[in-house]
Amino acid sequence: MGGVAGQTPKIAVLAPMWLPGHWDYCWSWVVVGLRCNFFGGRNEAPPAPALVLSPQPAATNTESAPGTLVSTPAAENVVATIAPPATATTSTVTAAVNEPATATSEATAVSLYGFVTPTPIAGAQETEFRPGTGDVGWWTDGPDGQINLNDSYLYAGALDGQNYLAAARFDLKRIPRGTPILGGELRLTGLRADQFDPNAGGTWLVQLLGQSELSTLGGANFMMIYSAPASVTLLPQLTSAEVSVGGVNRWVFDANTLQWIEQQRLNGADTIVARIVGATNPGGQSLFGWDSGIGPTSAGDGPVLALSLGPAPTETPPAPDS
């Protein structure tokens, strides 16, 4: 081992390296300083599905939905939900119910330790946020690279070799900066499944993105939406058994996620984005559509971000750049 005067000596070692798309460490020769740490392990958060992407054209705003809508009965299924990824915060996985979409239905949340029934938080202001025009859409990586804002459906999955993803953007300006967020949940309602094969092995990952990572959906192509870093990942992923036309997929937020949303407002962010990414076995048909809440064939059951807000502060905290 040799070195240059005034520099830290270096040595070639066999060390664990992480490769994009691989969630185990592999071994590779690298050159490191003498002052280094050796470690190994496994990243517990699942990756977004790896996709083969194609060039994207300009956006369009047409109602473009493959196939013919066929309604099927909604089944009630229990699905585990929500844990932020290791890159943002850590949390304990909780659970929620995939419930029929009825005006009077009351979901029963399920924890890992027993059954509990969520109740309104005393003194909290219950507020719902829904995406507006220009804040919902779906994208595909196919040759024509369809980009559809304001479509009735939020498509995610795979169809005829093309990958689809969807996103919904929520405006949070109604929340005064510094307001404590005491509870919350995200709800998506299924609307279309006629291009969906329940035996295709499809899965869907729902994630929350901050404004600094994705500030607008207008003008964004598939790659821009897909590659934007997520701050919160809702776990476990949805499976074929947990999606249905009229079924509501509901995630109850844990303390870490509520703190993240609260911090977004403190930092001056006005919006957050919910992204739905689908994956399937090669050649599988797993295209599923949730209701966007906008468009001629929407049932009016678009994405809902429901938050329980505490009292607003008597003095607005100073802006981050002040």
C-alpha positions in Angstrom: 0.0 0.0 0.0 1.4 3.4 -1.0 0.2 7.0 -0.8 0.9 10.6 -1.6 2.1 12.9 1.1 -0.8 14.9 2.6 -3.5 12.5 1.3 -5.4 9.7 3.0 -4.0 6.3 2.1 -6.4 4.1 0.1 -6.8 0.4 -0.1 -8.7 -1.9 -2.5 -11.3 -4.0 -0.7 -14.2 -6.3 -1.5 -17.2 -4.3 -0.3 -21.0 -4.6 -0.6 -22.5 -2.4 -3.3 -26.2 -1.6 -4.0 -27.3 -1.7 -7.6 -30.5 0.1 -8.9 -33.3 -2.4 -9.2 -31.6 -4.9 -7.0 -32.6 -5.0 -3.3 -29.8 -7.3 -2.1 -26.3 -6.2 -1.7 -23.7 -7.5 -4.2 -19.9 -7.7 -3.8 -17.6 -5.5 -5.9 -14.0 -4.3 -5.6 -13.9 -0.6 -4.7 -11.1 1.8 -3.5 -11.8 3.3 -0.2 -9.9 5.3 2.5 -8.5 3.6 5.5 -11.2 5.2 7.6 -14.3 3.3 6.4 -17.2 1.2 7.7 -18.2 -2.2 6.4 -21.8 -3.2 6.5 -24.3 -5.5 4.8 -28.0 -5.9 4.9 -31.2 -5.7 3.1 -33.5 -2.8 2.3 -36.9 -3.6 3.7 -38.9 -1.1 1.6 -40.1 -2.6 -1.8 -39.0 -0.8 -4.9 -41.3 0.7 -7.5 -41.8 -1.9 -10.2 -39.0 -1.9 -12.8 -40.3 -0.9 -16.2 -39.0 -0.7 -19.8 -39.7 2.8 -20.9 -40.4 4.4 -24.3 -40.0 8.0 -25.5 -43.0 10.2 -24.6 -44.9 12.6 -26.8 -46.7 15.8 -25.7 -49.7 15.7 -23.4 -53.3 15.4 -24.5 -56.5 15.9 -22.5 -58.9 13.4 -24.2 -61.1 10.8 -22.5 -59.2 7.7 -23.7 -60.1 4.5 -22.0 -59.4 1.1 -23.6 -62.2 -1.5 -23.7 -65.8 -1.4 -22.6 -66.7 -0.7 -19.0 -68.1 -3.7 -17.1 -69.3 -3.4 -13.5 -68.7 -6.2 -11.1 -69.8 -6.6 -7.5 -67.6 -5.0 -4.9 -66.1 -7.4 -2.3 -65.1 -6.5 1.2 -61.4 -7.4 1.8 -58.9 -6.5 4.5 -55.7 -5.0 3.3 -52.7 -4.0 5.3 -51.5 -0.5 4.9 -49.1 2.3 5.4 -45.4 2.6 6.3 -43.1 5.4 5.0 -40.0 4.2 3.2 -36.5 4.1 4.8 -35.5 7.1 2.7 -37.9 9.4 4.6 -39.3 8.2 7.9 -39.8 4.8 9.6 -43.1 3.5 11.0 -45.0 0.5 12.0 -47.3 -1.1 9.5 -51.0 -0.7 10.3 -54.0 -1.9 8.3 -57.2 -0.8 6.8 -60.3 -2.2 5.1 -61.2 -2.5 1.4 -64.8 -1.6 1.8 -67.8 -1.3 -0.5 -68.4 2.3 -1.8 -71.6 3.3 0.0 -72.5 6.6 1.6 -73.3 5.0 5.0 -70.5 2.4 5.2 -68.3 2.5 8.2 -64.9 0.8 7.9 -63.3 -1.1 10.7 -59.5 -0.6 10.8 -57.3 -3.6 11.6 -54.1 -3.4 13.5 -51.4 -6.1 13.8 -52.4 -6.5 17.4 -56.2 -6.7 17.3 -59.3 -5.0 15.9 -60.1 -1.4 16.6 -62.8 0.9 15.4 -61.6 4.3 14.4 -63.6 7.2 16.0 -63.6 10.9 15.2 -60.9 12.8 17.1 -62.4 15.1 19.7 -62.0 18.7 18.9 -60.5 18.1 15.5 -61.8 19.7 12.3 -62.5 16.9 9.7 -61.5 18.2 6.2 -61.5 16.4 2.9 -59.3 17.3 0.0 -60.1 16.2 -3.6 -58.1 16.8 -6.8 -59.4 19.5 -9.2 -59.1 19.9 -12.9 -55.6 19.3 -14.1 -54.7 17.4 -11.0 -55.5 13.8 -12.0 -54.3 11.7 -14.9 -52.7 8.5 -16.2 -49.6 7.8 -18.3 -48.3 4.9 -20.4 -44.8 4.0 -21.6 -46.1 2.5 -24.9 -45.0 3.7 -28.4 -47.6 6.4 -28.5 -46.9 7.4 -24.9 -50.4 8.4 -24.0 -50.8 11.2 -21.4 -54.3 11.7 -20.2 -55.1 14.5 -17.7 -58.7 14.9 -16.5 -59.7 11.4 -17.7 -62.4 9.6 -15.8 -60.1 6.8 -14.8 -56.8 6.5 -12.9 -55.3 3.6 -14.8 -52.4 1.6 -13.3 -51.0 -1.9 -14.3 -50.2 -3.5 -17.6 -52.0 -4.1 -20.9 -50.7 -5.6 -24.1 -47.1 -5.1 -23.1 -47.5 -1.5 -22.0 -47.2 -0.1 -18.4 -49.6 2.4 -16.9 -49.4 4.6 -13.9 -51.6 7.2 -12.4 -51.3 10.3 -10.1 -53.6 12.6 -8.2 -52.5 16.0 -6.8 -54.0 17.4 -3.6 -54.1 21.2 -2.9 -53.4 21.7 0.9 -53.5 25.5 1.0 -56.6 25.4 3.2 -54.4 24.1 6.0 -52.9 27.1 7.9 -49.2 26.6 8.3 -48.3 25.2 11.7 -51.7 23.5 12.1 -51.3 20.1 13.8 -52.6 17.1 11.8 -54.1 14.6 14.2 -55.3 11.9 11.8 -55.8 11.1 8.2 -56.4 8.6 5.5 -56.3 8.2 1.7 -59.2 6.6 -0.2 -59.4 5.3 -3.8 -62.5 3.9 -5.3 -62.4 1.3 -8.1 -64.3 2.1 -11.3 -63.1 -0.2 -14.2 -61.8 -3.8 -14.4 -62.8 -5.1 -17.8 -59.1 -5.1 -18.9 -58.1 -6.7 -15.7 -57.2 -10.4 -15.3 -57.2 -11.4 -11.6 -55.0 -14.3 -12.3 -52.2 -12.2 -13.9 -50.4 -11.6 -10.6 -50.8 -7.9 -10.7 -49.8 -5.7 -7.8 -50.1 -1.9 -7.2 -47.9 0.4 -5.1 -49.3 3.7 -3.8 -46.9 6.4 -2.7 -47.0 10.1 -1.6 -44.7 12.6 -3.2 -43.8 16.1 -1.9 -44.1 19.3 -3.9 -40.4 19.6 -4.2 -40.3 16.3 -6.1 -43.4 16.8 -8.3 -45.0 20.2 -8.3 -47.4 19.8 -11.2 -48.8 17.1 -13.4 -49.3 19.3 -16.5 -46.5 18.8 -19.0 -45.1 15.7 -17.2 -44.5 12.5 -19.2 -44.4 8.9 -18.0 -40.7 9.0 -17.0 -41.1 12.2 -15.0 -44.0 10.8 -13.0 -42.4 7.4 -12.5 -38.9 8.5 -11.5 -40.0 11.3 -9.0 -38.7 10.2 -5.6 -41.4 9.2 -3.1 -41.4 10.3 0.5 -44.0 7.9 1.9 -44.9 4.4 0.6 -48.2 2.8 1.6 -47.4 -0.8 2.5 -48.1 -3.6 1.8 -48.9 -3.3 -1.9 -52.4 -4.0 -3.2 -53.0 -7.3 -4.9 -55.6 -8.6 -7.3 -57.8 -9.8 -4.5 -58.0 -6.3 -3.0 -59.3 -4.2 -6.0 -62.8 -4.3 -7.4 -65.3 -2.0 -9.2 -67.0 0.0 -6.5 -64.5 -1.2 -3.8 -62.8 1.4 -1.7 -59.1 1.0 -0.9 -58.4 2.9 2.3 -55.2 3.7 4.0 -55.2 5.1 7.6 -52.1 7.2 8.2 -49.7 6.6 11.0 -48.0 9.2 13.1 -44.9 9.5 10.8 -47.0 10.1 7.7 -49.2 12.7 9.5 -46.0 14.5 10.7 -44.6 14.4 7.1 -47.7 16.1 5.8 -47.6 18.7 8.6 -44.0 19.4 7.8 -44.7 19.8 4.1 -47.0 22.7 5.0 -44.5 24.2 7.5 -41.9 24.1 4.7 -44.2 26.1 2.5 -45.4 23.3 0.2 -49.0 23.8 -1.0 -49.5 20.3 -2.6 -48.7 16.6 -2.4 -49.2 13.9 -5.0 -50.5 10.3 -4.6 -48.9 8.1 -7.3 -50.2 4.6 -8.2 -47.7 2.3 -9.9 -48.6 -1.2 -11.2 -46.6 -4.3 -11.9 -47.5 -7.7 -13.4 -46.0 -10.8 -14.7 -44.6 -10.5 -18.2 -47.5 -10.5 -20.7 -50.1 -10.2 -17.9 -53.2 -8.1 -18.3 -53.6 -6.2 -15.0 -54.9 -2.8 -16.1 -57.2 -1.5 -13.3 -58.9 1.9 -13.2 -59.8 3.9 -10.1 -62.2 6.7 -10.2 -60.6 10.1 -10.9 -63.7 12.1 -9.8 -63.5 14.0 -13.1 -64.7 13.3 -16.6 -68.0 12.1 -18.3 -67.8 8.5 -17.0 -66.7 9.2 -13.4 -69.0 8.0 -10.7 -68.0 11.0 -8.6 -65.9 8.9 -6.2 -62.5 10.4 -6.9 -59.5 10.2 -4.6 -60.0 11.6 -1.1 -57.4 12.8 1.3 -59.2 13.1 4.6 -57.4 14.9 7.4 -58.3 15.7 11.0 -56.9 19.1 11.8 -56.1 20.5 15.2 -56.5 24.2 16.1 -54.6 26.6 13.9 -51.7 28.5 15.6 -52.4 31.9 17.0 -49.3 33.1 15.1 -48.3 31.8 11.7 -44.8 30.3 11.9 -42.2 32.2 9.9 -41.7 31.1 6.3 -38.7 28.8 5.8 -36.8 31.3 3.8 -37.4 34.2 6.2 
